[in-house]
């Protein structure tokens, strides 16, 4: 999938500047996602059999870290391709005005307070740990991107939706295959119990769609190919 998307992207864009931006985006994704994933493995929400991996960096297999980069490039390449096929003009540039900064700061402060206020509830409801861990870490970034970049994201909502659904679905199907073969596994006591294909927690599917959404939006905001 990555090779196919890279080849198509090279034909329709292929600029060195875009590659440099995508390299930076991959670095940000790894730095941001590593502690989230590492903490979940430490807590036993999911883990990987040692005989199915090469080696670990702290708790994470090198293959898991590589996945962060692969997914980021898949979504970014597809988003750039779709932007060429579905051209649209932005309504406004990114807004980093003091007013937007204040709103973002207020949102983050409220989010931190929510985390503290729900600490005891989460401690007694282990089945929500994966869902909470996912939403609490990633959703503020989704909201933040819309707070300062709505004028660029809204005209590209079709591209964002297509890229998110395509890669999110592809990765979910791949994950069903992998979990059935024991490449990794989940502690179902830390999930709500609702499963896709009778094996995959819905939270895992939500992870693929949420992270694909984040990368698609980041690509719209950062990559020149999104603004022909």
C-alpha positions, 0 to 999 in steps of 0.5 A: 500500500505504501509503495503504491501510494508513493509511486502515484504521489511521485507522479502527481507531486514528488517535490523535495520540499514535500518530502522534507515536510513529511519527514518532519511530520513522521518525526513529530508523530513518533515523538507524540505517539511513542509515550502513549503506546509505551504507557499502554503496553506497560499497563497491559492494555495490549502487548506483543509476544517476544517470539514474534518481534525483532527487538524492543525500544523500551516496551515497544517493538521496533516494528510498532515504531516503524508502523507509526511512520508507515501509517503517516506516509500512507495517509499523507501520500493519499491526502496529497494525491486526493488534493490534486484530484479534488482541487479546492481553494482555502477559505482562510489561512491558519489563524495563530492570533492571540484570541485563538491562542487563548481559546486553545489554552482554555480548551487544554486547561479544561481537558487537564481538569477533566483528567483529574476529576475523573481519575478515581472513576477511571480507577474503578472502571478498568473496562474504559481504559483503552477508550479513555487513553485513546480519546484523552491523548488524541482528541484535543489535537483534532480539536486544536487543529480545527480551532486554528485551521478551520479555514483550510480544513473545511474546504478539504473535508471531502479529502480528509474523509476519504483519506481517513476512511480508506487508510483507517479501514485498510489498517483495521482489516490488516489488524484483524488478520494480525490479531487472529495470528497472535502477532499482538493481543489485548487485555479485554478486561481493559476494553468495553467488550464490543468487538469487530469481527468477533476479535478486534476491540472497537477501540482499536478500530477507533485508533486507526481512524482517529490517527488517520484523521490527525495525519490527514488534517496535518497534511492539509495544514502543512504540505504544499501539495494540499494547496495547488 
